[in-house]
Amino acid sequence: MTDQDLDPEDAKIITLARAHRARNGTESGAAVRDTNGRTYAAIPVSLPSLRLSALEVAVAMAVSSGASGLEAAAIVSTDTELTPDQAAAALDLKAGAVFLAAPDGQVVARI
């Protein structure tokens, strides 16, 4: 699936996730779009007392801003598979789609 095959709003969250990942030099980046159209982008948190995936951070940001649901979510990493466990935080908020994209932006999986 290429950017041309995606809804422009879905392509946007993939771009945001890619940018966050690249800017911070992390293994992954994520972005979500809530049901009001607001977007949140994040990278993983790895502290001695707290570990969150990039998607978990992005979902937490959306929830803490008052979002009650998600339209879509995107994860950018070198992973080649997307498991329900990886997507769980977004699925908790009934995300319509969760995309996994490679670092070049190509979608490799969708839940």
N, CA, C and O atoms as a Tinker XYZ file with bonds, in Angstrom:
   444  protein
     1  N      0.854000   -1.171000    0.000000    73     2
     2  CA     0.000000    0.000000    0.000000    64     1     3
     3  C      0.903000    1.238000    0.000000    63     2     4     5
     4  O      1.843000    1.316000    0.791000    81     3
     5  N      0.632000    2.176000   -0.854000    73     3     6
     6  CA     1.422000    3.399000   -0.940000    64     5     7
     7  C      0.606000    4.581000   -0.447000    63     6     8     9
     8  O     -0.594000    4.463000   -0.202000    81     7
     9  N      1.272000    5.730000   -0.302000    73     7    10
    10  CA     0.580000    6.946000    0.130000    64     9    11
    11  C     -0.578000    7.284000   -0.797000    63    10    12    13
    12  O     -1.585000    7.832000   -0.348000    81    11
    13  N     -0.451000    6.965000   -2.096000    73    11    14
    14  CA    -1.528000    7.262000   -3.042000    64    13    15
    15  C     -2.769000    6.422000   -2.775000    63    14    16    17
    16  O     -3.878000    6.824000   -3.129000    81    15
    17  N     -2.592000    5.260000   -2.154000    73    15    18
    18  CA    -3.713000    4.372000   -1.851000    64    17    19
    19  C     -4.419000    4.739000   -0.551000    63    18    20    21
    20  O     -5.506000    4.235000   -0.269000    81    19
    21  N     -3.810000    5.605000    0.232000    73    19    22
    22  CA    -4.343000    5.956000    1.546000    64    21    23
    23  C     -5.204000    7.206000    1.498000    63    22    24    25
    24  O     -5.028000    8.072000    0.641000    81    23
    25  N     -6.122000    7.279000    2.418000    73    23    26
    26  CA    -6.838000    8.526000    2.667000    64    25    27
    27  C     -5.782000    9.563000    3.057000    63    26    28    29
    28  O     -4.854000    9.231000    3.795000    81    27
    29  N     -5.895000   10.800000    2.590000    73    27    30
    30  CA    -4.893000   11.824000    2.922000    64    29    31
    31  C     -4.687000   12.014000    4.430000    63    30    32    33
    32  O     -3.573000   12.296000    4.872000    81    31
    33  N     -5.736000   11.864000    5.204000    73    31    34
    34  CA    -5.597000   12.012000    6.657000    64    33    35
    35  C     -4.810000   10.851000    7.266000    63    34    36    37
    36  O     -4.080000   11.041000    8.239000    81    35
    37  N     -4.955000    9.657000    6.703000    73    35    38
    38  CA    -4.170000    8.512000    7.177000    64    37    39
    39  C     -2.707000    8.677000    6.774000    63    38    40    41
    40  O     -1.809000    8.371000    7.558000    81    39
    41  N     -2.465000    9.155000    5.564000    73    39    42
    42  CA    -1.095000    9.419000    5.123000    64    41    43
    43  C     -0.442000   10.455000    6.029000    63    42    44    45
    44  O      0.757000   10.378000    6.301000    81    43
    45  N     -1.225000   11.422000    6.497000    73    43    46
    46  CA    -0.691000   12.473000    7.372000    64    45    47
    47  C     -0.183000   11.900000    8.693000    63    46    48    49
    48  O      0.885000   12.297000    9.159000    81    47
    49  N     -0.921000   10.980000    9.304000    73    47    50
    50  CA    -0.447000   10.457000   10.585000    64    49    51
    51  C      0.783000    9.565000   10.392000    63    50    52    53
    52  O      1.631000    9.485000   11.281000    81    51
    53  N      0.886000    8.903000    9.253000    73    51    54
    54  CA     2.102000    8.135000    8.965000    64    53    55
    55  C      3.287000    9.092000    8.827000    63    54    56    57
    56  O      4.369000    8.826000    9.351000    81    55
    57  N      3.082000   10.199000    8.127000    73    55    58
    58  CA     4.138000   11.203000    7.980000    64    57    59
    59  C      4.552000   11.767000    9.333000    63    58    60    61
    60  O      5.743000   11.941000    9.591000    81    59
    61  N      3.581000   12.055000   10.203000    73    59    62
    62  CA     3.897000   12.565000   11.534000    64    61    63
    63  C      4.698000   11.548000   12.349000    63    62    64    65
    64  O      5.657000   11.909000   13.031000    81    63
    65  N      4.303000   10.286000   12.276000    73    63    66
    66  CA     5.022000    9.235000   13.009000    64    65    67
    67  C      6.443000    9.087000   12.474000    63    66    68    69
    68  O      7.387000    8.934000   13.250000    81    67
    69  N      6.598000    9.132000   11.153000    73    67    70
    70  CA     7.935000    9.057000   10.551000    64    69    71
    71  C      8.810000   10.212000   11.013000    63    70    72    73
    72  O      9.978000   10.017000   11.351000    81    71
    73  N      8.251000   11.404000   11.026000    73    71    74
    74  CA     9.012000   12.596000   11.410000    64    73    75
    75  C      9.454000   12.526000   12.865000    63    74    76    77
    76  O     10.592000   12.869000   13.187000    81    75
    77  N      8.568000   12.086000   13.739000    73    75    78
    78  CA     8.930000   11.975000   15.160000    64    77    79
    79  C     10.048000   10.944000   15.349000    63    78    80    81
    80  O     10.998000   11.170000   16.098000    81    79
    81  N      9.917000    9.826000   14.665000    73    79    82
    82  CA    10.935000    8.771000   14.757000    64    81    83
    83  C     12.284000    9.291000   14.267000    63    82    84    85
    84  O     13.300000    9.115000   14.939000    81    83
    85  N     12.296000    9.928000   13.106000    73    83    86
    86  CA    13.550000   10.418000   12.523000    64    85    87
    87  C     14.165000   11.539000   13.359000    63    86    88    89
    88  O     15.370000   11.544000   13.610000    81    87
    89  N     13.338000   12.478000   13.785000    73    87    90
    90  CA    13.833000   13.625000   14.543000    64    89    91
    91  C     14.502000   13.192000   15.848000    63    90    92    93
    92  O     15.479000   13.798000   16.288000    81    91
    93  N     13.970000   12.149000   16.452000    73    91    94
    94  CA    14.481000   11.712000   17.751000    64    93    95
    95  C     15.423000   10.518000   17.671000    63    94    96    97
    96  O     15.985000   10.103000   18.684000    81    95
    97  N     15.599000    9.964000   16.474000    73    95    98
    98  CA    16.508000    8.842000   16.299000    64    97    99
    99  C     16.104000    7.606000   17.074000    63    98   100   101
   100  O     16.957000    6.882000   17.587000    81    99
   101  N     14.806000    7.363000   17.160000    73    99   102
   102  CA    14.310000    6.210000   17.918000    64   101   103
   103  C     13.929000    5.067000   16.983000    63   102   104   105
   104  O     13.810000    5.247000   15.771000    81   103
   105  N     13.740000    3.894000   17.569000    73   103   106
   106  CA    13.405000    2.723000   16.772000    64   105   107
   107  C     11.994000    2.783000   16.194000    63   106   108   109
   108  O     11.693000    2.118000   15.203000    81   107
   109  N     11.131000    3.583000   16.819000    73   107   110
   110  CA     9.758000    3.682000   16.322000    64   109   111
   111  C      9.178000    5.055000   16.631000    63   110   112   113
   112  O      9.686000    5.804000   17.464000    81   111
   113  N      8.115000    5.347000   15.938000    73   111   114
   114  CA     7.341000    6.552000   16.170000    64   113   115
   115  C      5.884000    6.207000   15.923000    63   114   116   117
   116  O      5.588000    5.241000   15.220000    81   115
   117  N      4.987000    6.966000   16.479000    73   115   118
   118  CA     3.561000    6.693000   16.290000    64   117   119
   119  C      2.795000    7.999000   16.253000    63   118   120   121
   120  O      3.252000    9.024000   16.757000    81   119
   121  N      1.632000    7.943000   15.653000    73   119   122
   122  CA     0.724000    9.086000   15.647000    64   121   123
   123  C     -0.701000    8.558000   15.613000    63   122   124   125
   124  O     -0.973000    7.497000   15.051000    81   123
   125  N     -1.605000    9.314000   16.222000    73   123   126
   126  CA    -3.023000    8.959000   16.225000    64   125   127
   127  C     -3.840000   10.185000   15.846000    63   126   128   129
   128  O     -3.405000   11.323000   16.022000    81   127
   129  N     -5.024000    9.930000   15.326000    73   127   130
   130  CA    -5.993000   10.992000   15.026000    64   129   131
   131  C     -7.265000   10.670000   15.794000    63   130   132   133
   132  O     -7.847000    9.598000   15.630000    81   131
   133  N     -7.694000   11.613000   16.637000    73   131   134
   134  CA    -8.894000   11.353000   17.427000    64   133   135
   135  C    -10.153000   11.651000   16.623000    63   134   136   137
   136  O    -10.075000   12.100000   15.479000    81   135
   137  N    -11.293000   11.405000   17.214000    73   135   138
   138  CA   -12.559000   11.563000   16.496000    64   137   139
   139  C    -12.922000   13.027000   16.245000    63   138   140   141
   140  O    -13.883000   13.315000   15.531000    81   139
   141  N    -12.160000   13.945000   16.826000    73   139   142
   142  CA   -12.338000   15.374000   16.542000    64   141   143
   143  C    -11.357000   15.869000   15.493000    63   142   144   145
   144  O    -11.359000   17.052000   15.152000    81   143
   145  N    -10.504000   14.962000   14.968000    73   143   146
   146  CA    -9.535000   15.325000   13.945000    64   145   147
   147  C     -8.205000   15.813000   14.481000    63   146   148   149
   148  O     -7.323000   16.169000   13.701000    81   147
   149  N     -8.040000   15.838000   15.804000    73   147   150
   150  CA    -6.758000   16.267000   16.384000    64   149   151
   151  C     -5.748000   15.132000   16.270000    63   150   152   153
   152  O     -6.110000   13.960000   16.376000    81   151
   153  N     -4.474000   15.484000   16.053000    73   151   154
   154  CA    -3.434000   14.475000   15.934000    64   153   155
   155  C     -2.421000   14.598000   17.065000    63   154   156   157
   156  O     -2.176000   15.681000   17.597000    81   155
   157  N     -1.849000   13.467000   17.410000    73   155   158
   158  CA    -0.851000   13.379000   18.471000    64   157   159
   159  C      0.248000   12.446000   17.975000    63   158   160   161
   160  O     -0.042000   11.353000   17.489000    81   159
   161  N      1.497000   12.864000   18.093000    73   159   162
   162  CA     2.625000   12.043000   17.662000    64   161   163
   163  C      3.561000   11.823000   18.838000    63   162   164   165
   164  O      3.681000   12.676000   19.718000    81   163
   165  N      4.225000   10.670000   18.848000    73   163   166
   166  CA     5.058000   10.327000   19.996000    64   165   167
   167  C      6.153000    9.338000   19.622000    63   166   168   169
   168  O      6.145000    8.735000   18.549000    81   167
   169  N      7.090000    9.197000   20.544000    73   167   170
   170  CA     8.132000    8.178000   20.468000    64   169   171
   171  C      8.047000    7.339000   21.739000    63   170   172   173
   172  O      7.346000    7.716000   22.679000    81   171
   173  N      8.749000    6.209000   21.782000    73   171   174
   174  CA     8.697000    5.380000   22.995000    64   173   175
   175  C      9.289000    6.102000   24.203000    63   174   176   177
   176  O     10.141000    6.981000   24.070000    81   175
   177  N      8.814000    5.707000   25.383000    73   175   178
   178  CA     9.362000    6.187000   26.651000    64   177   179
   179  C     10.052000    4.990000   27.298000    63   178   180   181
   180  O      9.454000    3.928000   27.471000    81   179
   181  N     11.305000    5.181000   27.647000    73   179   182
   182  CA    12.057000    4.107000   28.291000    64   181   183
   183  C     12.818000    4.685000   29.474000    63   182   184   185
   184  O     13.930000    5.194000   29.338000    81   183
   185  N     12.190000    4.593000   30.633000    73   183   186
   186  CA    12.769000    5.056000   31.891000    64   185   187
   187  C     12.913000    3.850000   32.816000    63   186   188   189
   188  O     12.274000    2.821000   32.595000    81   187
   189  N     13.737000    3.966000   33.839000    73   187   190
   190  CA    13.849000    2.828000   34.760000    64   189   191
   191  C     12.499000    2.387000   35.341000    63   190   192   193
   192  O     12.287000    1.198000   35.575000    81   191
   193  N     11.597000    3.329000   35.572000    73   191   194
   194  CA    10.326000    2.978000   36.202000    64   193   195
   195  C      9.138000    2.981000   35.243000    63   194   196   197
   196  O      8.011000    2.716000   35.663000    81   195
   197  N      9.369000    3.276000   33.964000    73   195   198
   198  CA     8.247000    3.378000   33.025000    64   197   199
   199  C      8.692000    3.026000   31.609000    63   198   200   201
   200  O      9.658000    3.589000   31.094000    81   199
   201  N      7.981000    2.091000   30.989000    73   199   202
   202  CA     8.236000    1.725000   29.599000    64   201   203
   203  C      6.912000    1.759000   28.842000    63   202   204   205
   204  O      5.965000    1.052000   29.187000    81   203
   205  N      6.865000    2.589000   27.812000    73   203   206
   206  CA     5.673000    2.696000   26.969000    64   205   207
   207  C      6.097000    2.698000   25.509000    63   206   208   209
   208  O      7.112000    3.293000   25.149000    81   207
   209  N      5.321000    2.035000   24.680000    73   207   210
   210  CA     5.587000    2.082000   23.244000    64   209   211
   211  C      5.198000    3.461000   22.719000    63   210   212   213
   212  O      4.493000    4.217000   23.388000    81   211
   213  N      5.658000    3.772000   21.535000    73   211   214
   214  CA     5.302000    5.057000   20.915000    64   213   215
   215  C      3.788000    5.174000   20.780000    63   214   216   217
   216  O      3.230000    6.246000   21.017000    81   215
   217  N      3.118000    4.091000   20.404000    73   215   218
   218  CA     1.660000    4.138000   20.254000    64   217   219
   219  C      0.979000    4.352000   21.601000    63   218   220   221
   220  O      0.015000    5.112000   21.691000    81   219
   221  N      1.465000    3.698000   22.637000    73   219   222
   222  CA     0.879000    3.896000   23.959000    64   221   223
   223  C      1.007000    5.353000   24.403000    63   222   224   225
   224  O      0.082000    5.901000   25.002000    81   223
   225  N      2.144000    5.981000   24.112000    73   223   226
   226  CA     2.331000    7.377000   24.478000    64   225   227
   227  C      1.364000    8.263000   23.690000    63   226   228   229
   228  O      0.730000    9.151000   24.260000    81   227
   229  N      1.252000    8.026000   22.392000    73   227   230
   230  CA     0.353000    8.839000   21.564000    64   229   231
   231  C     -1.099000    8.692000   22.016000    63   230   232   233
   232  O     -1.837000    9.676000   22.066000    81   231
   233  N     -1.506000    7.478000   22.343000    73   231   234
   234  CA    -2.873000    7.251000   22.831000    64   233   235
   235  C     -3.066000    7.949000   24.178000    63   234   236   237
   236  O     -4.100000    8.576000   24.407000    81   235
   237  N     -2.086000    7.845000   25.063000    73   235   238
   238  CA    -2.191000    8.512000   26.366000    64   237   239
   239  C     -2.303000   10.025000   26.193000    63   238   240   241
   240  O     -3.063000   10.676000   26.909000    81   239
   241  N     -1.552000   10.585000   25.250000    73   239   242
   242  CA    -1.645000   12.025000   24.984000    64   241   243
   243  C     -3.058000   12.391000   24.529000    63   242   244   245
   244  O     -3.618000   13.392000   24.974000    81   243
   245  N     -3.629000   11.576000   23.640000    73   243   246
   246  CA    -4.979000   11.848000   23.147000    64   245   247
   247  C     -5.996000   11.764000   24.284000    63   246   248   249
   248  O     -6.850000   12.640000   24.423000    81   247
   249  N     -5.904000   10.719000   25.087000    73   247   250
   250  CA    -6.846000   10.544000   26.198000    64   249   251
   251  C     -6.705000   11.691000   27.196000    63   250   252   253
   252  O     -7.705000   12.213000   27.688000    81   251
   253  N     -5.469000   12.082000   27.496000    73   251   254
   254  CA    -5.278000   13.159000   28.475000    64   253   255
   255  C     -5.732000   14.516000   27.937000    63   254   256   257
   256  O     -5.873000   15.476000   28.694000    81   255
   257  N     -5.959000   14.586000   26.624000    73   255   258
   258  CA    -6.496000   15.816000   26.024000    64   257   259
   259  C     -8.014000   15.740000   25.830000    63   258   260   261
   260  O     -8.623000   16.644000   25.258000    81   259
   261  N     -8.611000   14.654000   26.313000    73   259   262
   262  CA   -10.059000   14.538000   26.277000    64   261   263
   263  C    -10.629000   13.674000   25.181000    63   262   264   265
   264  O    -11.850000   13.591000   25.048000    81   263
   265  N     -9.794000   13.028000   24.390000    73   263   266
   266  CA   -10.304000   12.167000   23.305000    64   265   267
   267  C    -11.009000   10.947000   23.883000    63   266   268   269
   268  O    -10.523000   10.314000   24.821000    81   267
   269  N    -12.153000   10.634000   23.311000    73   267   270
   270  CA   -12.881000    9.441000   23.741000    64   269   271
   271  C    -12.833000    8.345000   22.687000    63   270   272   273
   272  O    -13.310000    7.234000   22.922000    81   271
   273  N    -12.266000    8.648000   21.533000    73   271   274
   274  CA   -12.148000    7.660000   20.474000    64   273   275
   275  C    -11.106000    8.088000   19.460000    63   274   276   277
   276  O    -10.709000    9.252000   19.401000    81   275
   277  N    -10.668000    7.116000   18.656000    73   275   278
   278  CA    -9.683000    7.383000   17.607000    64   277   279
   279  C    -10.239000    6.996000   16.250000    63   278   280   281
   280  O    -10.923000    5.983000   16.108000    81   279
   281  N     -9.935000    7.815000   15.259000    73   279   282
   282  CA   -10.265000    7.444000   13.884000    64   281   283
   283  C     -9.222000    6.489000   13.327000    63   282   284   285
   284  O     -9.562000    5.511000   12.662000    81   283
   285  N     -7.933000    6.776000   13.603000    73   283   286
   286  CA    -6.854000    5.949000   13.062000    64   285   287
   287  C     -5.592000    6.135000   13.876000    63   286   288   289
   288  O     -5.444000    7.103000   14.621000    81   287
   289  N     -4.680000    5.178000   13.714000    73   287   290
   290  CA    -3.379000    5.218000   14.375000    64   289   291
   291  C     -2.336000    4.684000   13.412000    63   290   292   293
   292  O     -2.643000    3.881000   12.530000    81   291
   293  N     -1.102000    5.134000   13.587000    73   291   294
   294  CA    -0.004000    4.655000   12.746000    64   293   295
   295  C      1.231000    4.442000   13.605000    63   294   296   297
   296  O      1.532000    5.225000   14.507000    81   295
   297  N      1.932000    3.367000   13.300000    73   295   298
   298  CA     3.220000    3.060000   13.924000    64   297   299
   299  C      4.226000    2.968000   12.790000    63   298   300   301
   300  O      3.960000    2.330000   11.772000    81   299
   301  N      5.372000    3.597000   12.959000    73   299   302
   302  CA     6.451000    3.487000   11.979000    64   301   303
   303  C      7.628000    2.818000   12.663000    63   302   304   305
   304  O      8.135000    3.315000   13.669000    81   303
   305  N      8.061000    1.693000   12.118000    73   303   306
   306  CA     9.204000    0.971000   12.675000    64   305   307
   307  C      9.717000   -0.007000   11.622000    63   306   308   309
   308  O      9.188000   -0.081000   10.513000    81   307
   309  N     10.751000   -0.750000   11.987000    73   307   310
   310  CA    11.283000   -1.769000   11.081000    64   309   311
   311  C     10.559000   -3.104000   11.247000    63   310   312   313
   312  O     10.889000   -4.070000   10.558000    81   311
   313  N      9.587000   -3.174000   12.143000    73   311   314
   314  CA     8.802000   -4.401000   12.304000    64   313   315
   315  C      8.095000   -4.739000   10.994000    63   314   316   317
   316  O      7.750000   -3.852000   10.214000    81   315
   317  N      7.889000   -6.019000   10.769000    73   315   318
   318  CA     7.207000   -6.446000    9.547000    64   317   319
   319  C      5.810000   -6.986000    9.814000    63   318   320   321
   320  O      5.062000   -7.278000    8.881000    81   319
   321  N      5.460000   -7.117000   11.086000    73   319   322
   322  CA     4.131000   -7.591000   11.458000    64   321   323
   323  C      3.543000   -6.674000   12.515000    63   322   324   325
   324  O      4.266000   -6.069000   13.307000    81   323
   325  N      2.234000   -6.581000   12.515000    73   323   326
   326  CA     1.516000   -5.795000   13.510000    64   325   327
   327  C      0.586000   -6.740000   14.249000    63   326   328   329
   328  O     -0.334000   -7.311000   13.664000    81   327
   329  N      0.838000   -6.896000   15.539000    73   327   330
   330  CA     0.014000   -7.805000   16.329000    64   329   331
   331  C     -1.075000   -7.026000   17.055000    63   330   332   333
   332  O     -0.927000   -5.826000   17.288000    81   331
   333  N     -2.155000   -7.690000   17.410000    73   331   334
   334  CA    -3.187000   -7.030000   18.206000    64   333   335
   335  C     -2.636000   -6.460000   19.516000    63   334   336   337
   336  O     -3.111000   -5.425000   19.984000    81   335
   337  N     -1.635000   -7.128000   20.113000    73   335   338
   338  CA    -1.037000   -6.599000   21.350000    64   337   339
   339  C     -0.362000   -5.256000   21.101000    63   338   340   341
   340  O     -0.469000   -4.350000   21.928000    81   339
   341  N      0.336000   -5.115000   19.969000    73   339   342
   342  CA     0.989000   -3.849000   19.651000    64   341   343
   343  C     -0.039000   -2.744000   19.426000    63   342   344   345
   344  O      0.218000   -1.579000   19.728000    81   343
   345  N     -1.195000   -3.112000   18.899000    73   343   346
   346  CA    -2.237000   -2.143000   18.565000    64   345   347
   347  C     -3.261000   -1.965000   19.681000    63   346   348   349
   348  O     -4.190000   -1.171000   19.534000    81   347
   349  N     -3.115000   -2.677000   20.781000    73   347   350
   350  CA    -4.137000   -2.733000   21.831000    64   349   351
   351  C     -4.577000   -1.361000   22.330000    63   350   352   353
   352  O     -5.774000   -1.119000   22.482000    81   351
   353  N     -3.636000   -0.464000   22.585000    73   351   354
   354  CA    -4.004000    0.853000   23.130000    64   353   355
   355  C     -4.925000    1.594000   22.176000    63   354   356   357
   356  O     -5.900000    2.208000   22.609000    81   355
   357  N     -4.628000    1.544000   20.877000    73   355   358
   358  CA    -5.477000    2.212000   19.889000    64   357   359
   359  C     -6.823000    1.499000   19.752000    63   358   360   361
   360  O     -7.861000    2.140000   19.591000    81   359
   361  N     -6.793000    0.189000   19.817000    73   359   362
   362  CA    -8.043000   -0.568000   19.695000    64   361   363
   363  C     -8.943000   -0.361000   20.908000    63   362   364   365
   364  O    -10.165000   -0.455000   20.792000    81   363
   365  N     -8.354000   -0.079000   22.071000    73   363   366
   366  CA    -9.162000    0.250000   23.253000    64   365   367
   367  C    -10.059000    1.455000   22.986000    63   366   368   369
   368  O    -11.160000    1.548000   23.529000    81   367
   369  N     -9.587000    2.377000   22.148000    73   367   370
   370  CA   -10.367000    3.576000   21.811000    64   369   371
   371  C    -11.078000    3.426000   20.468000    63   370   372   373
   372  O    -11.458000    4.414000   19.839000    81   371
   373  N    -11.252000    2.181000   20.041000    73   371   374
   374  CA   -12.039000    1.857000   18.840000    64   373   375
   375  C    -11.485000    2.489000   17.569000    63   374   376   377
   376  O    -12.248000    2.961000   16.726000    81   375
   377  N    -10.160000    2.499000   17.427000    73   375   378
   378  CA    -9.542000    3.044000   16.206000    64   377   379
   379  C    -10.090000    2.308000   14.996000    63   378   380   381
   380  O    -10.151000    1.079000   14.981000    81   379
   381  N    -10.486000    3.064000   13.986000    73   379   382
   382  CA   -11.000000    2.468000   12.759000    64   381   383
   383  C     -9.950000    1.691000   11.989000    63   382   384   385
   384  O    -10.265000    0.722000   11.299000    81   383
   385  N     -8.694000    2.120000   12.110000    73   383   386
   386  CA    -7.580000    1.437000   11.458000    64   385   387
   387  C     -6.317000    1.708000   12.246000    63   386   388   389
   388  O     -6.128000    2.789000   12.805000    81   387
   389  N     -5.448000    0.694000   12.279000    73   387   390
   390  CA    -4.110000    0.854000   12.841000    64   389   391
   391  C     -3.145000    0.401000   11.763000    63   390   392   393
   392  O     -3.189000   -0.748000   11.321000    81   391
   393  N     -2.271000    1.309000   11.340000    73   391   394
   394  CA    -1.320000    1.036000   10.276000    64   393   395
   395  C      0.069000    0.801000   10.852000    63   394   396   397
   396  O      0.474000    1.461000   11.809000    81   395
   397  N      0.794000   -0.143000   10.262000    73   395   398
   398  CA     2.220000   -0.299000   10.519000    64   397   399
   399  C      2.913000    0.076000    9.224000    63   398   400   401
   400  O      2.625000   -0.488000    8.169000    81   399
   401  N      3.829000    1.034000    9.307000    73   399   402
   402  CA     4.568000    1.466000    8.129000    64   401   403
   403  C      6.061000    1.300000    8.366000    63   402   404   405
   404  O      6.552000    1.416000    9.489000    81   403
   405  N      6.765000    1.027000    7.279000    73   403   406
   406  CA     8.221000    0.953000    7.306000    64   405   407
   407  C      8.785000    2.369000    7.425000    63   406   408   409
   408  O      8.058000    3.340000    7.216000    81   407
   409  N     10.059000    2.496000    7.755000    73   407   410
   410  CA    10.656000    3.829000    7.871000    64   409   411
   411  C     10.515000    4.697000    6.611000    63   410   412   413
   412  O     10.547000    5.924000    6.703000    81   411
   413  N     10.362000    4.079000    5.454000    73   411   414
   414  CA    10.172000    4.862000    4.219000    64   413   415
   415  C      8.716000    5.267000    3.995000    63   414   416   417
   416  O      8.402000    5.924000    3.002000    81   415
   417  N      7.830000    4.881000    4.908000    73   415   418
   418  CA     6.434000    5.263000    4.814000    64   417   419
   419  C      5.529000    4.238000    4.154000    63   418   420   421
   420  O      4.310000    4.411000    4.144000    81   419
   421  N      6.091000    3.186000    3.610000    73   419   422
   422  CA     5.270000    2.150000    2.975000    64   421   423
   423  C      4.503000    1.368000    4.037000    63   422   424   425
   424  O      5.094000    0.877000    4.999000    81   423
   425  N      3.198000    1.255000    3.863000    73   423   426
   426  CA     2.374000    0.493000    4.807000    64   425   427
   427  C      2.635000   -0.990000    4.592000    63   426   428   429
   428  O      2.517000   -1.502000    3.478000    81   427
   429  N      2.994000   -1.676000    5.683000    73   427   430
   430  CA     3.265000   -3.102000    5.597000    64   429   431
   431  C      2.182000   -3.954000    6.261000    63   430   432   433
   432  O      2.109000   -5.160000    6.028000    81   431
   433  N      1.348000   -3.331000    7.082000    73   431   434
   434  CA     0.266000   -4.066000    7.734000    64   433   435
   435  C     -0.807000   -3.096000    8.182000    63   434   436   437
   436  O     -0.558000   -1.910000    8.396000    81   435
   437  N     -2.018000   -3.640000    8.320000    73   435   438
   438  CA    -3.148000   -2.852000    8.800000    64   437   439
   439  C     -4.079000   -3.740000    9.589000    63   438   440   441
   440  O     -4.395000   -4.857000    9.178000    81   439
   441  N     -4.512000   -3.235000   10.721000    73   439   442
   442  CA    -5.527000   -3.934000   11.535000    64   441   443
   443  C     -6.776000   -3.087000   11.484000    63   442   444
   444  O     -7.789000   -3.444000   12.086000    81   443
